[in-house]
Amino acid sequence: MSTRATYRFEQRGGCHGVTGMNHPPVTFYIHSDGYPEGAAFYFWNMHHAEQHDAAPAGKFYRANERAEFTDGHDAHGDTEYRYTLDRTTLTAWKRYEFTDRWDVFYTGEVHEFINRYGAGAGTWEDFTPLRAIAPVYRYDGSRDRIYSRGQIVAALEKARAGLQAYRLNHPTFTGNIAGCASTVAEWERALDSYDAKDPAPKTANG
């Protein structure tokens, strides 16, 4: 669906404990699916970009191949929606009947926007709510990190496989084995914490 929108990033540092590279404001244009459910999918892709420590603008661009650089929200006269992300706060506007009037319909945390508009979209099968969980790795502080259930499950499976392989290859390195086991326990704790939050996830994948 050709619902055009622009996505501006005011990010000048890290968010949710993640240190990102500073950058000046940058705006992207995507010519389709700019309605809230489509935008939620684009931000979901951003959240799951592999370069987890990069600034959101870079993650958004790499995760959404249709994103194009543009000069700003006013650079395109055919857009119906505007989204501005300032650190973790998202503000969303909808154009009123193709006039010059723009009405704000959402202001809040970007992960809550994803949860609100992604839950009923039916546009991607692996959706599960994004939730604030105490970080597994605390080198970046104690502030909660935002995870989908799939991120935690994937990290837990990787940690378990790593522990098994290390035990097999280095059975006498008990200190390192204990460290690997501790990582597994931390991801298990994160999964338990995720599943304990209401509302419970609708699916077991994600």
C-alpha positions in Angstrom: 0.0 0.0 0.0 1.5 3.3 -1.1 1.1 5.2 2.2 4.1 7.5 2.2 5.9 8.6 5.4 9.1 10.2 6.7 11.1 9.0 9.7 13.4 11.5 11.5 16.0 10.5 14.1 17.2 13.1 16.6 19.5 10.6 18.2 22.7 12.0 19.5 23.9 9.2 21.7 22.9 5.8 23.2 19.6 4.6 24.4 18.4 2.0 26.9 22.0 1.5 28.1 23.4 0.9 24.6 26.1 3.3 23.5 25.4 4.5 20.0 27.5 6.6 17.7 26.6 10.3 17.9 25.1 11.8 14.7 23.2 14.9 13.6 19.5 14.6 12.9 18.7 12.4 9.9 15.5 11.7 8.0 14.4 8.8 5.8 11.6 8.5 3.3 9.7 5.3 2.6 7.1 5.4 -0.1 4.8 2.7 1.2 3.3 1.2 4.3 3.7 4.4 6.3 0.5 3.8 8.3 1.1 2.9 12.0 1.1 -0.8 11.6 3.6 -0.6 8.7 5.8 1.9 10.7 5.7 -0.5 13.6 7.1 -3.2 11.4 9.9 -0.8 10.2 10.8 0.0 13.8 10.6 -3.7 14.8 13.2 -4.3 12.0 15.3 -1.5 13.5 15.1 -3.1 17.0 16.3 -6.5 15.7 19.1 -5.2 13.5 22.2 -7.3 14.2 24.4 -4.2 14.9 22.8 -3.9 18.3 25.2 -1.2 19.6 24.7 1.1 16.6 22.6 4.3 16.7 18.9 3.8 15.8 19.2 5.8 12.6 21.9 3.4 11.2 20.0 0.4 12.3 16.8 1.6 10.8 18.5 2.3 7.4 20.2 -1.1 7.3 17.2 -3.0 8.4 14.7 -1.5 5.9 15.9 -1.7 2.4 13.3 0.7 1.1 14.4 3.6 3.4 15.9 6.5 1.4 17.8 9.5 2.8 15.8 12.8 2.5 16.2 16.4 3.6 13.5 16.4 6.3 9.8 15.9 7.0 8.9 18.8 4.6 10.9 17.4 1.6 8.0 15.4 0.3 4.5 16.8 -0.4 2.8 13.5 -0.7 3.4 12.0 2.7 0.6 11.1 5.0 2.5 10.3 8.2 5.6 11.6 10.0 7.6 9.9 12.7 10.3 11.5 14.9 12.4 9.4 17.2 14.3 11.3 19.9 16.4 8.8 21.9 13.6 6.4 22.9 10.6 8.8 22.6 8.6 8.5 19.4 6.2 11.2 18.2 3.9 10.4 15.3 1.8 12.7 13.2 -1.0 12.1 10.6 -1.8 14.6 7.9 -5.4 15.9 8.0 -7.1 15.2 4.7 -4.0 16.2 2.7 -3.9 19.7 4.1 -1.0 21.4 5.8 -2.4 20.4 9.1 -0.6 17.6 11.0 -2.2 16.0 14.1 -0.2 14.1 16.7 -1.7 10.7 17.4 1.1 9.1 19.4 3.8 10.3 21.8 5.7 7.7 23.9 8.3 5.0 24.0 9.1 3.5 20.6 8.8 0.0 21.8 5.3 0.7 23.2 4.4 2.0 19.7 5.6 -1.3 18.2 3.6 -3.2 20.8 0.4 -1.2 20.2 0.4 -1.2 16.5 2.3 -4.4 15.8 0.2 -6.8 17.9 -2.9 -6.8 15.7 -1.2 -6.0 12.4 -0.8 -9.6 11.2 2.1 -8.5 9.0 4.8 -10.6 10.5 4.5 -14.0 12.2 7.3 -13.7 14.7 5.8 -10.7 16.6 6.0 -10.8 20.4 5.8 -7.8 22.6 8.9 -5.8 23.4 9.5 -5.7 27.1 11.9 -4.0 29.5 14.2 -6.7 31.1 17.1 -6.2 33.5 20.2 -6.5 31.3 22.1 -9.8 31.0 25.4 -7.9 30.5 25.8 -5.0 32.9 28.9 -3.4 31.3 26.5 -0.7 30.0 24.8 0.0 33.3 21.9 -1.3 35.2 19.1 0.2 33.1 16.6 -2.2 31.7 17.1 -3.3 28.1 14.3 -3.9 25.6 13.9 -7.4 24.2 11.5 -9.4 22.2 11.0 -13.0 23.3 12.7 -14.2 20.2 15.9 -12.3 21.0 16.0 -13.8 24.5 15.3 -17.4 23.2 18.0 -17.0 20.5 20.6 -15.7 23.0 19.7 -18.5 25.4 20.1 -21.2 22.8 23.4 -19.7 21.7 24.6 -19.6 25.3 23.6 -23.2 25.9 25.4 -24.4 22.8 28.5 -22.4 23.8 28.5 -24.0 27.2 28.1 -27.5 25.8 30.9 -27.0 23.3 33.2 -25.4 25.9 32.7 -28.3 28.3 33.5 -30.8 25.5 36.6 -29.0 24.3 38.0 -27.7 27.6 36.8 -29.9 30.4 39.5 -28.8 32.8 38.9 -25.1 32.5 36.4 -25.1 35.3 36.5 -21.3 35.8 35.6 -20.5 32.2 32.9 -23.3 32.3 31.4 -21.6 35.3 31.4 -18.3 33.5 29.6 -19.9 30.5 27.1 -21.5 32.9 26.5 -18.1 34.5 25.6 -16.6 31.1 23.1 -19.4 30.5 21.6 -18.8 33.9 21.3 -15.0 33.2 19.5 -15.6 29.9 17.2 -18.1 31.6 16.5 -15.5 34.2 15.7 -13.0 31.4 13.3 -15.4 29.8 11.5 -16.1 33.0 11.2 -12.4 33.6 9.8 -11.8 30.2 7.2 -14.6 30.5 6.2 -13.4 33.9 5.2 -10.0 32.6 1.5 -9.4 31.7 0.0 -9.8 29.3 1.5 -13.2 28.5 2.9 -13.5 24.9 0.4 -14.9 22.4 2.9 -17.1 20.7 6.0 -19.1 21.7 8.1 -17.8 18.8 9.2 -14.3 18.0 
